[in-house]
Amino acid sequence: MPPFDLPLTVAPGDIDELGHVNNVVYLHWVQDAAIAHWSAAATADEQRAVAWVAIRHEIDYTHPAMPGDAIIARTWVGVAAANKFERHTEILRAADLKVLARARTVWCPINRTTGRLTRVSDDVRARFSAPA
């Protein structure tokens, strides 16, 4: 599956006391991109059956996002095991596609009915992830 792009705009509330986007906002964008990607690519039945929980986040910040910047959160799934999916996200400045941050997150699928860890179908794994 090709990367999924989510356009975003820096809002006034995203700016911290140093005059740039606060690091916590990047994490929010990573989550927003993951949710938007799942919502856009999964079937309605898959969305009703499975929710996702992040169990690990790693973010490398390379350049600040500034007030008024248009942002692209670009995400894709890497290796997927039976019940863990590695997701990558780049936060890019839309004007020049400069990478502002890179994130790696590990997500686990949860059965929406039971609230317990579940496995996704081979079809979902094949559609979303890179080969192991």
C-alpha positions as CSV (number, residue, x, y, z in Angstrom):
1,M,0.0,0.0,0.0
2,P,1.4,3.4,-0.9
3,P,1.9,6.0,1.8
4,F,-1.2,7.9,3.0
5,D,-1.0,11.7,3.2
6,L,-3.0,13.8,5.7
7,P,-2.9,17.5,5.1
8,L,-2.8,19.6,8.3
9,T,-2.3,23.2,9.3
10,V,-0.5,24.6,12.3
11,A,-3.1,26.1,14.6
12,P,-2.4,29.0,17.0
13,G,-2.9,26.6,20.0
14,D,-0.1,24.3,18.6
15,I,2.5,26.9,19.3
16,D,4.5,26.7,22.5
17,E,6.5,29.4,24.5
18,L,9.4,29.0,22.1
19,G,7.3,30.1,19.1
20,H,7.1,26.8,17.3
21,V,4.9,23.7,17.3
22,N,5.1,21.9,20.6
23,N,6.5,18.4,20.5
24,V,3.2,16.9,21.9
25,V,1.4,18.2,18.8
26,Y,3.6,16.1,16.6
27,L,2.4,13.0,18.5
28,H,-1.2,14.1,18.0
29,W,-0.5,14.4,14.2
30,V,1.0,10.9,14.2
31,Q,-2.1,9.5,15.8
32,D,-4.4,11.5,13.5
33,A,-2.6,10.2,10.4
34,A,-2.9,6.6,11.6
35,I,-6.6,6.9,12.3
36,A,-7.3,8.7,9.0
37,H,-5.3,6.0,7.1
38,W,-7.3,3.2,8.7
39,S,-10.6,5.0,8.2
40,A,-9.8,5.6,4.5
41,A,-8.5,2.1,3.6
42,A,-10.3,-0.4,5.9
43,T,-13.7,-1.7,5.1
44,A,-16.7,-0.7,7.2
45,D,-16.8,-4.2,8.7
46,E,-13.1,-4.0,9.6
47,Q,-13.6,-0.6,11.2
48,R,-16.5,-1.9,13.3
49,A,-14.5,-5.0,14.4
50,V,-11.1,-3.5,15.2
51,A,-9.7,-0.6,17.1
52,W,-6.0,0.2,17.5
53,V,-3.9,0.9,20.6
54,A,-0.4,2.4,20.4
55,I,2.1,0.5,22.6
56,R,5.2,2.4,21.6
57,H,6.1,5.7,20.1
58,E,9.6,6.9,18.9
59,I,9.9,10.4,17.4
60,D,12.9,12.1,16.0
61,Y,12.4,15.9,15.7
62,T,14.6,17.4,12.9
63,H,13.2,20.9,12.2
64,P,10.5,23.0,13.8
65,A,7.1,23.6,12.4
66,M,6.2,27.3,12.6
67,P,2.9,29.3,12.9
68,G,1.0,29.2,9.6
69,D,2.9,26.3,8.1
70,A,0.9,23.8,6.1
71,I,1.9,20.3,7.1
72,I,1.6,16.8,5.6
73,A,1.6,13.8,7.9
74,R,2.7,10.9,5.6
75,T,2.2,7.4,7.0
76,W,2.6,3.8,6.0
77,V,2.7,0.4,7.7
78,G,5.9,-1.4,7.8
79,V,6.2,-5.0,9.1
80,A,3.0,-6.5,10.6
81,A,3.1,-9.5,12.9
82,A,0.0,-11.4,14.0
83,N,-1.0,-8.7,16.5
84,K,1.5,-5.9,16.2
85,F,1.8,-3.4,13.3
86,E,4.8,-1.1,12.9
87,R,3.7,2.2,11.5
88,H,6.0,4.9,10.1
89,T,5.1,8.6,9.9
90,E,6.9,11.6,8.5
91,I,5.8,15.1,9.3
92,L,6.6,17.3,6.3
93,R,6.4,21.0,5.7
94,A,4.1,21.2,2.6
95,A,5.9,24.2,1.0
96,D,9.2,22.3,0.4
97,L,8.5,18.7,1.7
98,K,11.2,19.2,4.3
99,V,11.0,16.4,6.9
100,L,10.3,18.0,10.3
101,A,9.9,14.8,12.3
102,R,10.0,11.0,11.8
103,A,8.0,8.6,14.0
104,R,7.8,4.9,14.4
105,T,4.9,3.6,16.3
106,V,3.8,0.0,17.2
107,W,0.1,-0.5,17.2
108,C,-1.9,-3.5,18.4
109,P,-5.4,-4.4,17.1
110,I,-8.1,-4.6,19.8
111,N,-11.5,-6.4,19.3
112,R,-14.1,-3.6,19.8
113,T,-16.6,-6.0,21.3
114,T,-14.4,-7.7,23.9
115,G,-11.8,-4.9,24.4
116,R,-9.1,-7.6,24.1
117,L,-6.1,-8.0,21.9
118,T,-7.0,-9.6,18.6
119,R,-5.5,-10.7,15.4
120,V,-6.4,-9.2,12.1
121,S,-7.0,-11.2,9.0
122,D,-4.3,-12.1,6.6
123,D,-6.1,-9.9,4.1
124,V,-5.7,-6.8,6.3
125,R,-2.1,-7.6,7.0
126,A,-1.4,-8.1,3.3
127,R,-3.2,-4.9,2.3
128,F,-1.6,-2.6,4.9
129,S,1.9,-3.8,5.6
130,A,5.3,-4.4,4.0
131,P,6.5,-8.0,3.6
132,A,8.3,-9.3,6.7
